[in-house]
Amino acid sequence: MYRQYLNEGVPFQDLWAYQPNTRGVLYGSDACIDDDVKWLEQEEEKLGYNTQKPEGLIERILVTSTDENDLVADFFCGSGTTGAVAERLGRRWIMSDLGRFAVHTSRKRLIELQRKLHAEGQSYRAFDVYNLGRYERQWWQKERLEGADEKHRRVVLEFFKAEVLQNPTNPLLHGRKAGAFCHVDGIDSVFSRVEVRAVVEAVVQAGGREVYCLAWEFEMDLRQHCLALEAEFGIRIKLVPIPRELMEKNRTTPPPFLEMAALDAEAVVRHEKAWTRVDVKLTCFIPSLAEVPGKELEALKERATQSGFDFIDFWAVDFDWQPGQPFRHDWQDYRTRKDRSLKTVSDAGHVYARRGRYTICVKVVDVFGCDTSMTLDVEV
Ligand SMILES: C[S@@+](CC[C@H](N)C(=O)[O-])C[C@H]1O[C@@H](n2cnc3c(N)ncnc32)[C@H](O)[C@@H]1O
């Protein structure tokens, strides 16, 4: 055993880690830096996120300032280093970031870590990703629309090149475009199943055959739900996310309005001697191109509808999804920078402990970082 006294050696200095190839950021003595935290030395730690910090640096902070089960928060998480180290050290964590790429990188990183911990027989916790706040929209509403939903509807319809209905017979019908009706959802709400049914009934009453439902956010499974409504009422329903570019200052030309991503999957049930195994097969994915810059849009449109699976970066399955509970990544597959292949049928062979009816949730994250989820029921 080697005992080191406080008055021996060099205590931690202000600078704990430095990026070796960066000029002009070296303060303190090289002698002290030499045996301090090393800068992203291992290739496998590098995630291609520009401002990524070494795990060793965050580990020092967490080890010296928290105990197991403490809650660690990093509201500027970037590539998720803090969460990854916290998870590894048995701390709970919360992370946030404004950037979609940051959230996407962190999510993949944490899932990979979970898989590693699982393989090593160590415990890990489920986590979920939420969209919090609608700050951009709230600011836009307050600053530019003077808080009014009516004005918001007018602006959306103008950009959508639809005619605003002056005296609508039903308050849910706001505009018309090439024979179809238009409904614009409230600026602060999530367009739900209940609303889409009410809109469809209003369209049928008004003698319409087609409706555009424009909204900022859509309830999960709404696309599938609309297929049933289309069959029931014999009308075409188009779900169109309102593009964020609408809020750009001084914008006068309309941004592209594209239909929301479509996702479909089915359960693959295999009855074996002693048990039933369940997997999930993706049957359709058409990404929304709402995040694609204008000049690349035309080139991608055809590919998106014909080879939608090419646009999936990551997908995961929760075999026993409970509304209101975090999504559990029971199985997932994703492309890495080295391996671009992706399974379209899971190989989990999931076995339920008891017979019954279960809800499976499938989550797809596309290469643009957008989430699309759907549920399907299975009886075993
Ligand atoms: C220096 S990076 C963090 C790097 C991180 N420690 C890592 O190891 O990858 C800072 C992050 O803060 C995010 N960010 C900047 N302003 C923000 C804000 N107001 N709210 C949330 N995140 C923000 C950026 O998107 C960026 O990912």
The ligand as an ORCA input file, in Angstrom:
! r2SCAN-3c Opt
* xyz 0 1
  C     -20.307     22.447    -24.715
  S     -21.692     21.577    -25.271
  C     -21.834     20.320    -24.057
  C     -20.932     19.159    -24.314
  C     -21.123     18.010    -23.359
  N     -20.610     18.284    -22.054
  C     -20.515     16.738    -23.929
  O     -19.674     16.100    -23.284
  O     -20.867     16.365    -25.057
  C     -23.019     22.675    -24.878
  C     -24.389     22.213    -25.296
  O     -25.338     23.162    -24.797
  C     -26.427     23.221    -25.699
  N     -27.165     24.481    -25.450
  C     -26.799     25.744    -25.729
  N     -27.724     26.619    -25.262
  C     -28.678     25.893    -24.655
  C     -29.874     26.213    -23.962
  N     -30.264     27.478    -23.804
  N     -30.594     25.214    -23.441
  C     -30.211     23.924    -23.591
  N     -29.086     23.551    -24.236
  C     -28.323     24.521    -24.760
  C     -25.798     23.103    -27.060
  O     -26.703     22.598    -28.014
  C     -24.614     22.130    -26.794
  O     -24.980     20.814    -27.127
*
